[in-house]
Amino acid sequence: MTENGEQRIVRVAGSRRARLTPVPGTDPEPETGEKPERPAVASEGKGPNDDRLRQDVPPHY
């Protein structure tokens, strides 16, 4: 870390992404909470093209 408390970029061997050093006064560990549940998809409001739209794949895939 630099003398004024800034983050530094650290290269990680074999990785495409670099890593940043933690800022002083912060918690470097990510929060480990449960993911919120996604609401169920209502099947009542289904339109005539919904099934086809869910099966279509964009051309760049």
N, CA, C and O atoms as a CHARMM CRD file, in Angstrom:
* protein
*
  244
    1    1 MET  N      0.83900  -1.15600   0.00000 PROA 1      0.00000
    2    1 MET  CA     0.00000   0.00000   0.00000 PROA 1      0.00000
    3    1 MET  C      0.89400   1.23100   0.00000 PROA 1      0.00000
    4    1 MET  O      2.00700   1.20100   0.52300 PROA 1      0.00000
    5    2 THR  N      0.40700   2.29600  -0.58000 PROA 2      0.00000
    6    2 THR  CA     1.19600   3.51600  -0.62700 PROA 2      0.00000
    7    2 THR  C      1.13700   4.22200   0.71100 PROA 2      0.00000
    8    2 THR  O      0.32100   3.88000   1.56800 PROA 2      0.00000
    9    3 GLU  N      1.99500   5.20000   0.88800 PROA 3      0.00000
   10    3 GLU  CA     2.07500   5.88900   2.17000 PROA 3      0.00000
   11    3 GLU  C      0.84400   6.73800   2.47600 PROA 3      0.00000
   12    3 GLU  O      0.62000   7.07800   3.63700 PROA 3      0.00000
   13    4 ASN  N      0.03400   7.09400   1.46500 PROA 4      0.00000
   14    4 ASN  CA    -1.16200   7.90100   1.71900 PROA 4      0.00000
   15    4 ASN  C     -2.42800   7.05800   1.81500 PROA 4      0.00000
   16    4 ASN  O     -3.52500   7.61600   1.84000 PROA 4      0.00000
   17    5 GLY  N     -2.31300   5.74700   1.86900 PROA 5      0.00000
   18    5 GLY  CA    -3.45600   4.87100   2.10200 PROA 5      0.00000
   19    5 GLY  C     -4.27200   4.53800   0.87700 PROA 5      0.00000
   20    5 GLY  O     -5.42300   4.12500   1.02100 PROA 5      0.00000
   21    6 GLU  N     -3.73900   4.69500  -0.32300 PROA 6      0.00000
   22    6 GLU  CA    -4.47300   4.36600  -1.53300 PROA 6      0.00000
   23    6 GLU  C     -4.32400   2.88700  -1.85600 PROA 6      0.00000
   24    6 GLU  O     -3.44800   2.20100  -1.32900 PROA 6      0.00000
   25    7 GLN  N     -5.19200   2.42000  -2.72900 PROA 7      0.00000
   26    7 GLN  CA    -5.10200   1.04000  -3.17500 PROA 7      0.00000
   27    7 GLN  C     -4.00300   0.90000  -4.22100 PROA 7      0.00000
   28    7 GLN  O     -3.68500   1.84300  -4.94600 PROA 7      0.00000
   29    8 ARG  N     -3.43500  -0.29500  -4.27900 PROA 8      0.00000
   30    8 ARG  CA    -2.45900  -0.61100  -5.31900 PROA 8      0.00000
   31    8 ARG  C     -3.02500  -1.74000  -6.16100 PROA 8      0.00000
   32    8 ARG  O     -3.85600  -2.52300  -5.70000 PROA 8      0.00000
   33    9 ILE  N     -2.56500  -1.81100  -7.39300 PROA 9      0.00000
   34    9 ILE  CA    -2.95300  -2.89100  -8.29600 PROA 9      0.00000
   35    9 ILE  C     -1.90300  -3.98400  -8.18700 PROA 9      0.00000
   36    9 ILE  O     -0.71000  -3.71900  -8.33600 PROA 9      0.00000
   37   10 VAL  N     -2.33600  -5.20400  -7.93000 PROA 10     0.00000
   38   10 VAL  CA    -1.42200  -6.34100  -7.78500 PROA 10     0.00000
   39   10 VAL  C     -1.74700  -7.32400  -8.89800 PROA 10     0.00000
   40   10 VAL  O     -2.88600  -7.77500  -9.01600 PROA 10     0.00000
   41   11 ARG  N     -0.76700  -7.65500  -9.70400 PROA 11     0.00000
   42   11 ARG  CA    -0.97400  -8.63100 -10.77400 PROA 11     0.00000
   43   11 ARG  C     -0.99100 -10.03500 -10.18700 PROA 11     0.00000
   44   11 ARG  O     -0.20300 -10.36600  -9.30100 PROA 11     0.00000
   45   12 VAL  N     -1.91500 -10.86100 -10.70400 PROA 12     0.00000
   46   12 VAL  CA    -2.04500 -12.23900 -10.25100 PROA 12     0.00000
   47   12 VAL  C     -1.58900 -13.13000 -11.40000 PROA 12     0.00000
   48   12 VAL  O     -2.14300 -13.07300 -12.49700 PROA 12     0.00000
   49   13 ALA  N     -0.58800 -13.94300 -11.14400 PROA 13     0.00000
   50   13 ALA  CA    -0.04500 -14.81500 -12.18400 PROA 13     0.00000
   51   13 ALA  C     -1.10000 -15.80200 -12.66300 PROA 13     0.00000
   52   13 ALA  O     -1.77500 -16.43500 -11.85200 PROA 13     0.00000
   53   14 GLY  N     -1.24300 -15.93200 -13.97300 PROA 14     0.00000
   54   14 GLY  CA    -2.18400 -16.87800 -14.54600 PROA 14     0.00000
   55   14 GLY  C     -3.62500 -16.39200 -14.57300 PROA 14     0.00000
   56   14 GLY  O     -4.52700 -17.15900 -14.90900 PROA 14     0.00000
   57   15 SER  N     -3.85200 -15.14400 -14.22900 PROA 15     0.00000
   58   15 SER  CA    -5.20600 -14.61300 -14.21200 PROA 15     0.00000
   59   15 SER  C     -5.29000 -13.42200 -15.15100 PROA 15     0.00000
   60   15 SER  O     -4.31700 -12.68900 -15.32800 PROA 15     0.00000
   61   16 ARG  N     -6.45800 -13.23400 -15.75300 PROA 16     0.00000
   62   16 ARG  CA    -6.64300 -12.08200 -16.63000 PROA 16     0.00000
   63   16 ARG  C     -6.94200 -10.82400 -15.84400 PROA 16     0.00000
   64   16 ARG  O     -6.78400  -9.71900 -16.36200 PROA 16     0.00000
   65   17 ARG  N     -7.37000 -10.97100 -14.60400 PROA 17     0.00000
   66   17 ARG  CA    -7.74100  -9.81600 -13.78600 PROA 17     0.00000
   67   17 ARG  C     -6.70000  -9.55700 -12.70800 PROA 17     0.00000
   68   17 ARG  O     -6.08800 -10.47700 -12.16500 PROA 17     0.00000
   69   18 ALA  N     -6.52400  -8.29200 -12.42300 PROA 18     0.00000
   70   18 ALA  CA    -5.62100  -7.89600 -11.34700 PROA 18     0.00000
   71   18 ALA  C     -6.41600  -7.84600 -10.04500 PROA 18     0.00000
   72   18 ALA  O     -7.64400  -7.92700 -10.04800 PROA 18     0.00000
   73   19 ARG  N     -5.70100  -7.71300  -8.94400 PROA 19     0.00000
   74   19 ARG  CA    -6.33200  -7.64600  -7.62800 PROA 19     0.00000
   75   19 ARG  C     -5.97400  -6.30600  -7.01300 PROA 19     0.00000
   76   19 ARG  O     -4.85400  -5.83100  -7.19900 PROA 19     0.00000
   77   20 LEU  N     -6.88100  -5.68800  -6.29600 PROA 20     0.00000
   78   20 LEU  CA    -6.61300  -4.44200  -5.60000 PROA 20     0.00000
   79   20 LEU  C     -6.34000  -4.72400  -4.13600 PROA 20     0.00000
   80   20 LEU  O     -6.96500  -5.59700  -3.53400 PROA 20     0.00000
   81   21 THR  N     -5.39700  -3.97400  -3.56400 PROA 21     0.00000
   82   21 THR  CA    -5.14000  -4.10500  -2.13400 PROA 21     0.00000
   83   21 THR  C     -6.29200  -3.44700  -1.38200 PROA 21     0.00000
   84   21 THR  O     -6.90300  -2.51300  -1.90100 PROA 21     0.00000
   85   22 PRO  N     -6.60400  -3.90900  -0.17700 PROA 22     0.00000
   86   22 PRO  CA    -7.72600  -3.31900   0.55900 PROA 22     0.00000
   87   22 PRO  C     -7.39600  -1.90100   1.03300 PROA 22     0.00000
   88   22 PRO  O     -6.23700  -1.57100   1.28800 PROA 22     0.00000
   89   23 VAL  N     -8.41600  -1.08600   1.14400 PROA 23     0.00000
   90   23 VAL  CA    -8.26300   0.27300   1.64500 PROA 23     0.00000
   91   23 VAL  C     -8.22600   0.20900   3.16200 PROA 23     0.00000
   92   23 VAL  O     -8.98500  -0.55500   3.75900 PROA 23     0.00000
   93   24 PRO  N     -7.36000   0.99500   3.80500 PROA 24     0.00000
   94   24 PRO  CA    -7.31700   0.98600   5.26600 PROA 24     0.00000
   95   24 PRO  C     -8.67900   1.34600   5.86800 PROA 24     0.00000
   96   24 PRO  O     -9.34200   2.27400   5.40700 PROA 24     0.00000
   97   25 GLY  N     -9.08100   0.61400   6.88500 PROA 25     0.00000
   98   25 GLY  CA   -10.34300   0.87600   7.55800 PROA 25     0.00000
   99   25 GLY  C    -11.52700   0.14800   6.94700 PROA 25     0.00000
  100   25 GLY  O    -12.66400   0.37800   7.35900 PROA 25     0.00000
  101   26 THR  N    -11.28800  -0.73700   5.96500 PROA 26     0.00000
  102   26 THR  CA   -12.37700  -1.51000   5.37200 PROA 26     0.00000
  103   26 THR  C    -12.15900  -2.98300   5.63600 PROA 26     0.00000
  104   26 THR  O    -11.05200  -3.40800   5.96700 PROA 26     0.00000
  105   27 ASP  N    -13.21400  -3.75900   5.49000 PROA 27     0.00000
  106   27 ASP  CA   -13.14400  -5.19500   5.67600 PROA 27     0.00000
  107   27 ASP  C    -12.86600  -5.83900   4.31800 PROA 27     0.00000
  108   27 ASP  O    -13.70500  -5.73700   3.42300 PROA 27     0.00000
  109   28 PRO  N    -11.71800  -6.49700   4.13100 PROA 28     0.00000
  110   28 PRO  CA   -11.39600  -7.06700   2.82600 PROA 28     0.00000
  111   28 PRO  C    -12.19900  -8.30900   2.47300 PROA 28     0.00000
  112   28 PRO  O    -12.20000  -8.72200   1.31300 PROA 28     0.00000
  113   29 GLU  N    -12.87400  -8.91000   3.42500 PROA 29     0.00000
  114   29 GLU  CA   -13.65600 -10.11600   3.16100 PROA 29     0.00000
  115   29 GLU  C    -15.03000  -9.74200   2.63100 PROA 29     0.00000
  116   29 GLU  O    -15.67100  -8.84700   3.18200 PROA 29     0.00000
  117   30 PRO  N    -15.49800 -10.39800   1.58200 PROA 30     0.00000
  118   30 PRO  CA   -16.84000 -10.09200   1.07000 PROA 30     0.00000
  119   30 PRO  C    -17.91200 -10.56000   2.05000 PROA 30     0.00000
  120   30 PRO  O    -17.69600 -11.47300   2.84700 PROA 30     0.00000
  121   31 GLU  N    -19.04800  -9.92500   1.96900 PROA 31     0.00000
  122   31 GLU  CA   -20.15300 -10.33500   2.83200 PROA 31     0.00000
  123   31 GLU  C    -20.67900 -11.68000   2.36800 PROA 31     0.00000
  124   31 GLU  O    -20.85300 -11.91400   1.17200 PROA 31     0.00000
  125   32 THR  N    -20.92700 -12.54600   3.30800 PROA 32     0.00000
  126   32 THR  CA   -21.43200 -13.87300   2.97000 PROA 32     0.00000
  127   32 THR  C    -22.84300 -14.00700   3.52900 PROA 32     0.00000
  128   32 THR  O    -23.05700 -14.60500   4.58400 PROA 32     0.00000
  129   33 GLY  N    -23.77700 -13.45100   2.81500 PROA 33     0.00000
  130   33 GLY  CA   -25.17600 -13.55000   3.21400 PROA 33     0.00000
  131   33 GLY  C    -25.90800 -14.45400   2.25600 PROA 33     0.00000
  132   33 GLY  O    -25.39800 -14.81000   1.19400 PROA 33     0.00000
  133   34 GLU  N    -27.08800 -14.81300   2.63700 PROA 34     0.00000
  134   34 GLU  CA   -27.88600 -15.64600   1.74700 PROA 34     0.00000
  135   34 GLU  C    -28.43700 -14.80200   0.61700 PROA 34     0.00000
  136   34 GLU  O    -28.74500 -13.62400   0.80100 PROA 34     0.00000
  137   35 LYS  N    -28.56000 -15.40300  -0.54000 PROA 35     0.00000
  138   35 LYS  CA   -29.13200 -14.69100  -1.67200 PROA 35     0.00000
  139   35 LYS  C    -30.63900 -14.58400  -1.47100 PROA 35     0.00000
  140   35 LYS  O    -31.27800 -15.53900  -1.02900 PROA 35     0.00000
  141   36 PRO  N    -31.20500 -13.43100  -1.79400 PROA 36     0.00000
  142   36 PRO  CA   -32.65900 -13.31400  -1.64500 PROA 36     0.00000
  143   36 PRO  C    -33.36900 -14.21300  -2.65500 PROA 36     0.00000
  144   36 PRO  O    -32.90700 -14.40000  -3.78000 PROA 36     0.00000
  145   37 GLU  N    -34.48100 -14.75200  -2.23100 PROA 37     0.00000
  146   37 GLU  CA   -35.23200 -15.64200  -3.11000 PROA 37     0.00000
  147   37 GLU  C    -35.90300 -14.83400  -4.20900 PROA 37     0.00000
  148   37 GLU  O    -36.42800 -13.74700  -3.96900 PROA 37     0.00000
  149   38 ARG  N    -35.87600 -15.37800  -5.40500 PROA 38     0.00000
  150   38 ARG  CA   -36.54200 -14.72500  -6.52300 PROA 38     0.00000
  151   38 ARG  C    -38.02100 -15.06400  -6.45900 PROA 38     0.00000
  152   38 ARG  O    -38.39200 -16.19500  -6.14400 PROA 38     0.00000
  153   39 PRO  N    -38.86000 -14.09000  -6.75700 PROA 39     0.00000
  154   39 PRO  CA   -40.30000 -14.39600  -6.73600 PROA 39     0.00000
  155   39 PRO  C    -40.65900 -15.37500  -7.85400 PROA 39     0.00000
  156   39 PRO  O    -40.05700 -15.36500  -8.92800 PROA 39     0.00000
  157   40 ALA  N    -41.62500 -16.19500  -7.58100 PROA 40     0.00000
  158   40 ALA  CA   -42.06600 -17.17600  -8.57100 PROA 40     0.00000
  159   40 ALA  C    -42.69500 -16.46100  -9.75800 PROA 40     0.00000
  160   40 ALA  O    -43.37000 -15.44300  -9.60000 PROA 40     0.00000
  161   41 VAL  N    -42.46800 -17.00100 -10.93500 PROA 41     0.00000
  162   41 VAL  CA   -43.03500 -16.41400 -12.13900 PROA 41     0.00000
  163   41 VAL  C    -44.49900 -16.81800 -12.22400 PROA 41     0.00000
  164   41 VAL  O    -44.84400 -17.99700 -12.14200 PROA 41     0.00000
  165   42 ALA  N    -45.33300 -15.83400 -12.38700 PROA 42     0.00000
  166   42 ALA  CA   -46.77000 -16.11700 -12.47700 PROA 42     0.00000
  167   42 ALA  C    -47.08300 -16.70200 -13.84500 PROA 42     0.00000
  168   42 ALA  O    -46.78300 -16.09000 -14.87000 PROA 42     0.00000
  169   43 SER  N    -47.67900 -17.87100 -13.86400 PROA 43     0.00000
  170   43 SER  CA   -47.99900 -18.51400 -15.13900 PROA 43     0.00000
  171   43 SER  C    -49.35300 -18.04900 -15.67600 PROA 43     0.00000
  172   43 SER  O    -49.72400 -18.36800 -16.80500 PROA 43     0.00000
  173   44 GLU  N    -50.08400 -17.29500 -14.85600 PROA 44     0.00000
  174   44 GLU  CA   -51.40700 -16.85800 -15.27200 PROA 44     0.00000
  175   44 GLU  C    -51.33300 -15.80600 -16.37200 PROA 44     0.00000
  176   44 GLU  O    -52.19800 -15.78100 -17.24700 PROA 44     0.00000
  177   45 GLY  N    -50.32600 -14.93800 -16.35300 PROA 45     0.00000
  178   45 GLY  CA   -50.24100 -13.85100 -17.31000 PROA 45     0.00000
  179   45 GLY  C    -49.44800 -14.21700 -18.54600 PROA 45     0.00000
  180   45 GLY  O    -48.78800 -13.36300 -19.13700 PROA 45     0.00000
  181   46 LYS  N    -49.50400 -15.47000 -18.94200 PROA 46     0.00000
  182   46 LYS  CA   -48.74100 -15.94500 -20.08600 PROA 46     0.00000
  183   46 LYS  C    -49.36900 -15.47300 -21.38700 PROA 46     0.00000
  184   46 LYS  O    -50.57900 -15.57400 -21.59300 PROA 46     0.00000
  185   47 GLY  N    -48.50600 -14.95200 -22.26100 PROA 47     0.00000
  186   47 GLY  CA   -48.99100 -14.51300 -23.56300 PROA 47     0.00000
  187   47 GLY  C    -48.76300 -15.58400 -24.61100 PROA 47     0.00000
  188   47 GLY  O    -48.17000 -16.62000 -24.31400 PROA 47     0.00000
  189   48 PRO  N    -49.22900 -15.35100 -25.84500 PROA 48     0.00000
  190   48 PRO  CA   -49.12400 -16.37100 -26.89100 PROA 48     0.00000
  191   48 PRO  C    -47.68500 -16.64400 -27.33200 PROA 48     0.00000
  192   48 PRO  O    -47.40600 -17.72400 -27.85200 PROA 48     0.00000
  193   49 ASN  N    -46.76000 -15.69300 -27.14000 PROA 49     0.00000
  194   49 ASN  CA   -45.38400 -15.87700 -27.61400 PROA 49     0.00000
  195   49 ASN  C    -44.37500 -16.13300 -26.49600 PROA 49     0.00000
  196   49 ASN  O    -43.17700 -16.22300 -26.76600 PROA 49     0.00000
  197   50 ASP  N    -44.82700 -16.25000 -25.26300 PROA 50     0.00000
  198   50 ASP  CA   -43.90000 -16.39900 -24.14400 PROA 50     0.00000
  199   50 ASP  C    -43.01000 -17.63200 -24.26700 PROA 50     0.00000
  200   50 ASP  O    -41.80400 -17.54100 -24.04000 PROA 50     0.00000
  201   51 ASP  N    -43.57300 -18.77100 -24.61800 PROA 51     0.00000
  202   51 ASP  CA   -42.77400 -19.99600 -24.73300 PROA 51     0.00000
  203   51 ASP  C    -41.70900 -19.85700 -25.80800 PROA 51     0.00000
  204   51 ASP  O    -40.56700 -20.27500 -25.61600 PROA 51     0.00000
  205   52 ARG  N    -42.08200 -19.27100 -26.93600 PROA 52     0.00000
  206   52 ARG  CA   -41.12000 -19.10700 -28.03200 PROA 52     0.00000
  207   52 ARG  C    -40.00000 -18.14500 -27.62900 PROA 52     0.00000
  208   52 ARG  O    -38.83300 -18.39500 -27.93500 PROA 52     0.00000
  209   53 LEU  N    -40.34200 -17.05300 -26.95000 PROA 53     0.00000
  210   53 LEU  CA   -39.33100 -16.08500 -26.53200 PROA 53     0.00000
  211   53 LEU  C    -38.35100 -16.68900 -25.54100 PROA 53     0.00000
  212   53 LEU  O    -37.16800 -16.34700 -25.56400 PROA 53     0.00000
  213   54 ARG  N    -38.80700 -17.56600 -24.68200 PROA 54     0.00000
  214   54 ARG  CA   -37.91000 -18.19000 -23.70400 PROA 54     0.00000
  215   54 ARG  C    -36.98100 -19.21300 -24.35300 PROA 54     0.00000
  216   54 ARG  O    -35.91100 -19.49900 -23.81600 PROA 54     0.00000
  217   55 GLN  N    -37.37600 -19.76900 -25.50200 PROA 55     0.00000
  218   55 GLN  CA   -36.55100 -20.76200 -26.17900 PROA 55     0.00000
  219   55 GLN  C    -35.59800 -20.13500 -27.18500 PROA 55     0.00000
  220   55 GLN  O    -34.58900 -20.74700 -27.53300 PROA 55     0.00000
  221   56 ASP  N    -35.89600 -18.92400 -27.66300 PROA 56     0.00000
  222   56 ASP  CA   -35.04200 -18.26100 -28.64500 PROA 56     0.00000
  223   56 ASP  C    -33.68300 -17.92500 -28.05100 PROA 56     0.00000
  224   56 ASP  O    -33.57300 -17.56100 -26.88000 PROA 56     0.00000
  225   57 VAL  N    -32.66200 -18.05200 -28.86700 PROA 57     0.00000
  226   57 VAL  CA   -31.29900 -17.72000 -28.46700 PROA 57     0.00000
  227   57 VAL  C    -30.81300 -16.60300 -29.37800 PROA 57     0.00000
  228   57 VAL  O    -30.94600 -16.71100 -30.59700 PROA 57     0.00000
  229   58 PRO  N    -30.25400 -15.53100 -28.82100 PROA 58     0.00000
  230   58 PRO  CA   -29.75700 -14.46000 -29.67600 PROA 58     0.00000
  231   58 PRO  C    -28.68500 -14.98100 -30.63400 PROA 58     0.00000
  232   58 PRO  O    -27.99200 -15.94500 -30.30700 PROA 58     0.00000
  233   59 PRO  N    -28.53400 -14.36500 -31.81000 PROA 59     0.00000
  234   59 PRO  CA   -27.60800 -14.88300 -32.82500 PROA 59     0.00000
  235   59 PRO  C    -26.14200 -14.84600 -32.38800 PROA 59     0.00000
  236   59 PRO  O    -25.32900 -15.58000 -32.95000 PROA 59     0.00000
  237   60 HSD  N    -25.77900 -14.02500 -31.41500 PROA 60     0.00000
  238   60 HSD  CA   -24.36200 -13.95800 -31.02500 PROA 60     0.00000
  239   60 HSD  C    -23.96900 -15.05000 -30.04400 PROA 60     0.00000
  240   60 HSD  O    -22.80900 -15.09300 -29.63300 PROA 60     0.00000
  241   61 TYR  N    -24.87600 -15.93300 -29.64800 PROA 61     0.00000
  242   61 TYR  CA   -24.52300 -17.02400 -28.73100 PROA 61     0.00000
  243   61 TYR  C    -24.01000 -18.17800 -29.49200 PROA 61     0.00000
  244   61 TYR  O    -23.65800 -19.19900 -28.90100 PROA 61     0.00000
